[in-house]
Amino acid sequence: VEKDMKIILTGYRASGKTTVGKLLALLMKVPFYDSDHLVEEIAGTPIKNIVAHQGWEYFRNQETEVLRQLSAKGDCVIATGGGAILAATNVEILKNTGLLIWLNAPINEIVGRLKTDAQNDATRPPFTDEDIEQETIMIREERLPVYQKTADIIVNTAGKTAAQIAEEIYHRLQKTKERSQETEKKVNSKLMSS
């Protein structure tokens, strides 16, 4: 019996989780959810405002609640916030929910996107008082071991378009599925003959 196939995208902010997630969901013909957007919808205000008025801890609690709700959904693709995997509770929820795929984007691509993303200033709260480049290098470094440790699949996104990344993930998932079906067949035939 195959449990619901949930694909959870993790990675630093601006590593392409939302864009890739939407394309992957289309390929898989399943719904797409963005945990940050859902937190904002519930609060009725951008994350930057939530953090400014209620603090990071409040935002992280809201995020955990949203991830809990998403874990109850059927097959889907979920883009998580860049820091979602920092909370052990979230990792536990996500690990029990589906497959974690880390979009490992190079630092220069992330910084480039953050600088050109008009949405960035309006919606993404800064982590530090450093400039965007210093902050990104610092925070990403801190989080790298957690992204690595929690990932079931790592996808290096350097120089690839969102469509190429979505295709790559889709094909890797198909291969994994085929392999597990082969194994199941072998096990069943052994059971039948014993």
HUSULBEL-V927702 format. One record per residue. N is the residue number from 1. SS is DSSP state (hx for helix, st for strand, lp for the rest). PHI is phi in whole degrees, 0 to 359 (999 if undefined). OMEGA is omega as a letter, one per 40 degrees, with the letter a starting at -180 (none if undefined). Layout:
N/SS/PHI/OMEGA  N/SS/PHI/OMEGA
This chain:
1/lp/999/a  2/lp/273/i  3/lp/283/a  4/lp/311/i  5/lp/266/i  6/st/249/i  7/st/253/a  8/st/246/a  9/st/267/i  10/st/240/i  11/lp/146/a  12/lp/295/i  13/lp/304/i  14/lp/67/i  15/lp/269/i  16/lp/100/a  17/hx/301/a  18/hx/291/a  19/hx/297/i  20/hx/295/a  21/hx/302/i  22/hx/298/a  23/hx/292/i  24/hx/296/i  25/hx/298/i  26/hx/295/i  27/hx/299/a  28/hx/275/a  29/lp/58/i  30/lp/227/i  31/st/292/i  32/st/242/i  33/st/230/i  34/st/243/a  35/hx/298/i  36/hx/299/a  37/hx/297/i  38/hx/293/i  39/hx/299/i  40/hx/295/i  41/hx/299/a  42/hx/297/a  43/hx/283/a  44/lp/73/a  45/lp/203/i  46/lp/298/a  47/hx/305/a  48/hx/305/i  49/hx/290/i  50/hx/301/a  51/hx/295/a  52/hx/296/a  53/hx/267/a  54/hx/247/i  55/lp/93/a  56/hx/297/a  57/hx/298/i  58/hx/300/i  59/hx/299/a  60/hx/299/i  61/hx/295/i  62/hx/297/i  63/hx/299/i  64/hx/301/i  65/hx/299/i  66/hx/297/i  67/hx/296/i  68/hx/300/a  69/hx/297/a  70/hx/294/a  71/hx/295/a  72/lp/272/a  73/lp/283/i  74/lp/279/i  75/lp/306/i  76/st/190/i  77/st/246/a  78/st/238/i  79/st/263/a  80/lp/263/i  81/lp/292/a  82/lp/304/a  83/lp/256/a  84/hx/303/a  85/hx/280/i  86/hx/283/i  87/lp/267/a  88/hx/304/i  89/hx/302/a  90/hx/296/i  91/hx/299/i  92/hx/299/i  93/hx/301/a  94/hx/293/i  95/hx/297/i  96/hx/279/a  97/hx/262/a  98/lp/186/a  99/st/262/i  100/st/266/i  101/st/244/a  102/st/268/i  103/st/274/a  104/st/271/a  105/lp/265/i  106/lp/293/a  107/hx/304/a  108/hx/296/i  109/hx/292/i  110/hx/298/a  111/hx/299/i  112/hx/303/i  113/hx/294/a  114/hx/297/a  115/hx/287/a  116/hx/268/a  117/lp/281/a  118/hx/300/a  119/hx/294/a  120/hx/305/a  121/hx/298/a  122/hx/288/a  123/hx/242/a  124/lp/266/i  125/lp/288/i  126/lp/290/i  127/lp/269/a  128/lp/220/i  129/lp/268/a  130/lp/290/i  131/lp/289/a  132/hx/303/a  133/hx/291/i  134/hx/301/a  135/hx/300/a  136/hx/298/a  137/hx/300/a  138/hx/294/a  139/hx/292/a  140/hx/297/i  141/hx/307/a  142/hx/301/a  143/hx/273/a  144/hx/312/a  145/hx/300/a  146/hx/289/i  147/hx/301/a  148/hx/296/a  149/hx/295/a  150/hx/273/a  151/lp/284/i  152/lp/274/i  153/st/225/i  154/st/248/i  155/st/241/i  156/st/278/a  157/lp/261/a  158/lp/309/i  159/lp/69/a  160/lp/257/i  161/lp/281/i  162/hx/302/a  163/hx/296/i  164/hx/295/a  165/hx/294/i  166/hx/300/i  167/hx/300/a  168/hx/301/a  169/hx/298/a  170/hx/303/a  171/hx/293/i  172/hx/295/i  173/hx/293/i  174/hx/300/i  175/hx/299/a  176/hx/300/a  177/hx/296/i  178/hx/299/i  179/hx/300/a  180/hx/290/i  181/hx/291/i  182/hx/302/a  183/hx/301/a  184/hx/298/i  185/hx/299/a  186/hx/299/a  187/hx/298/a  188/hx/297/a  189/hx/291/i  190/hx/296/i  191/hx/296/a  192/hx/295/a  193/hx/275/a  194/lp/276/none
